[in-house]
Amino acid sequence: MADDDTTGDNSLFHEAVKGARPLKIEPQHVAKTHPKPIAKQFIRDEKQALRDSLSDDFYPAHELESGEELLYLRSGQSPSILSKLRRGFWVVQAQIDLHGLISDEARLYVAEFLSDCKKRNIRCVRIVHGKGLGSRNREPVLKHKLRSWLMQRDEVIAYAQAKPEDGGSGAVIVLLKA
């Protein structure tokens, strides 16, 4: 009896589509897409290169420091850049805060931040390093390390201590290459 139902269904179907014509559409081949592989070793290598790109033992002879104020101008740049930077000529487009970080964490954070800014064509940034009031000996450890880290980065044109309303001696304004 099941065969009769199947035969009956088939004849009904054939009767229903008797006058139909096939569509003139080329069959579409769906390409199998595989997700792009994640280069985990490459990512690890990039992070290590960022870590290694900033040394704590870098002491250039051409610093412009006056006392405790952070000032730097890459050689070959106009002194007017530094005065404009100190007056707030450029708008701060991005910032990070290093409070609570140990040196190694801060170094990596600064390196990643500067690389990201370079990719995004950000020119002027603020880095809050703190005044060191919470550190051992109440000295600004990150402030002094940040000075040498920034001088080692090719994209840094100049930096200056922030104005009091922008963090004063606890922050630095950095001008990056376009």
PLY file of the C-alpha trace (Angstrom):
ply
format ascii 1.0
element vertex 178
property float x
property float y
property float z
element edge 177
property int vertex1
property int vertex2
end_header
0.00 0.00 0.00
2.94 2.33 0.67
4.04 1.84 -2.94
0.63 2.96 -4.16
0.86 6.18 -2.08
4.33 6.87 -3.43
3.24 6.17 -7.00
0.21 8.38 -6.50
2.34 11.20 -5.09
4.74 10.91 -8.03
1.97 11.07 -10.57
0.42 14.06 -8.79
3.79 15.83 -8.78
4.40 15.08 -12.48
0.92 16.28 -13.31
1.53 19.53 -11.37
4.84 20.33 -13.10
3.90 19.02 -16.54
4.13 22.41 -18.32
7.12 23.77 -16.36
10.38 24.63 -18.10
13.80 24.62 -16.39
15.27 28.03 -15.54
18.25 29.20 -17.57
20.51 29.97 -14.59
24.07 28.83 -14.36
24.67 26.91 -11.18
26.63 28.94 -8.67
29.59 27.31 -7.12
30.02 28.31 -3.54
33.70 28.57 -2.79
34.66 27.14 0.50
36.11 29.92 2.59
38.42 29.07 5.38
39.23 31.58 8.09
42.63 33.15 7.70
45.18 31.54 9.94
46.32 33.49 12.97
50.08 33.90 12.99
50.51 33.41 16.72
54.30 33.28 16.56
54.33 36.48 14.47
52.17 38.21 17.09
54.50 37.01 19.86
57.52 38.21 17.87
55.92 41.63 17.31
55.23 42.02 21.03
58.78 40.98 21.88
60.15 43.47 19.33
58.05 46.21 20.94
59.38 45.22 24.37
62.94 45.21 23.08
62.54 48.49 21.20
62.70 50.51 24.40
65.65 50.21 26.72
65.99 51.52 30.26
69.71 52.16 29.67
69.47 54.80 26.93
71.05 58.17 27.78
71.39 60.58 24.85
73.76 63.51 25.03
71.35 65.98 23.42
68.59 66.19 26.03
67.11 69.61 26.69
66.08 68.86 30.26
66.05 71.76 32.67
65.81 70.44 36.19
62.84 68.11 36.55
60.90 69.36 33.51
60.75 66.90 30.62
61.77 68.53 27.35
63.10 66.94 24.19
63.50 67.98 20.57
64.87 65.58 17.97
67.99 66.94 16.30
67.31 68.73 13.04
63.90 70.00 14.18
63.01 73.65 14.59
63.05 74.99 18.17
59.67 76.60 17.43
58.16 73.08 17.51
59.07 72.75 21.16
57.69 76.16 22.10
54.44 75.42 20.22
54.19 72.07 21.98
54.66 73.69 25.40
51.97 76.29 24.64
49.43 73.65 23.56
49.46 74.48 19.83
48.53 70.88 18.86
45.35 69.19 20.06
45.90 66.04 22.11
44.31 63.24 20.07
44.96 60.26 22.35
46.29 59.56 25.82
47.32 56.78 28.17
47.78 56.64 31.92
50.66 54.64 33.39
49.52 54.90 37.03
49.82 51.59 38.85
52.02 49.91 36.23
55.45 48.50 36.92
58.29 49.47 34.57
58.06 46.44 32.26
54.30 46.80 31.89
54.59 50.54 31.28
57.35 50.10 28.68
55.25 47.62 26.68
52.13 49.77 27.05
53.96 52.87 25.77
55.49 50.95 22.83
52.11 49.52 21.80
50.40 52.90 22.24
52.95 54.71 20.05
52.76 52.00 17.38
48.97 52.24 17.36
49.13 56.03 17.11
51.52 55.75 14.18
49.12 53.40 12.36
46.19 55.74 13.02
48.13 58.90 11.98
47.75 60.47 15.40
50.17 63.37 15.84
49.84 64.63 19.41
49.40 62.47 22.52
49.51 62.80 26.29
51.17 60.21 28.47
50.35 60.45 32.16
53.26 58.96 34.10
52.44 60.29 37.56
54.54 62.23 40.02
55.86 59.19 41.84
54.12 59.96 45.12
52.98 56.35 45.45
56.31 54.76 44.58
59.12 53.64 46.84
61.27 56.63 47.88
58.45 58.83 46.52
60.42 59.37 43.30
58.93 59.44 39.78
60.43 56.19 38.45
58.28 56.04 35.30
58.88 59.71 34.51
62.62 59.14 34.14
62.23 55.90 32.22
59.60 57.40 29.93
62.07 60.13 28.98
64.55 57.62 27.56
61.86 55.39 26.03
60.44 58.30 24.04
63.84 59.45 22.78
64.45 55.97 21.36
61.32 56.03 19.23
61.91 57.31 15.71
58.36 58.65 15.41
58.81 61.02 18.38
59.70 64.52 17.18
59.49 66.28 20.53
57.95 66.13 23.96
57.36 68.57 26.77
55.94 68.54 30.24
52.19 69.05 30.19
50.62 72.34 31.25
49.30 72.30 34.85
45.70 71.79 33.69
46.81 68.79 31.58
48.75 67.00 34.32
51.75 69.27 34.89
54.85 67.42 36.06
52.89 64.16 36.10
52.33 64.06 32.35
54.08 64.70 29.06
52.75 65.90 25.71
54.37 64.12 22.76
54.48 65.22 19.11
54.74 62.37 16.61
55.78 62.33 12.96
53.00 62.57 10.40
0 1
1 2
2 3
3 4
4 5
5 6
6 7
7 8
8 9
9 10
10 11
11 12
12 13
13 14
14 15
15 16
16 17
17 18
18 19
19 20
20 21
21 22
22 23
23 24
24 25
25 26
26 27
27 28
28 29
29 30
30 31
31 32
32 33
33 34
34 35
35 36
36 37
37 38
38 39
39 40
40 41
41 42
42 43
43 44
44 45
45 46
46 47
47 48
48 49
49 50
50 51
51 52
52 53
53 54
54 55
55 56
56 57
57 58
58 59
59 60
60 61
61 62
62 63
63 64
64 65
65 66
66 67
67 68
68 69
69 70
70 71
71 72
72 73
73 74
74 75
75 76
76 77
77 78
78 79
79 80
80 81
81 82
82 83
83 84
84 85
85 86
86 87
87 88
88 89
89 90
90 91
91 92
92 93
93 94
94 95
95 96
96 97
97 98
98 99
99 100
100 101
101 102
102 103
103 104
104 105
105 106
106 107
107 108
108 109
109 110
110 111
111 112
112 113
113 114
114 115
115 116
116 117
117 118
118 119
119 120
120 121
121 122
122 123
123 124
124 125
125 126
126 127
127 128
128 129
129 130
130 131
131 132
132 133
133 134
134 135
135 136
136 137
137 138
138 139
139 140
140 141
141 142
142 143
143 144
144 145
145 146
146 147
147 148
148 149
149 150
150 151
151 152
152 153
153 154
154 155
155 156
156 157
157 158
158 159
159 160
160 161
161 162
162 163
163 164
164 165
165 166
166 167
167 168
168 169
169 170
170 171
171 172
172 173
173 174
174 175
175 176
176 177
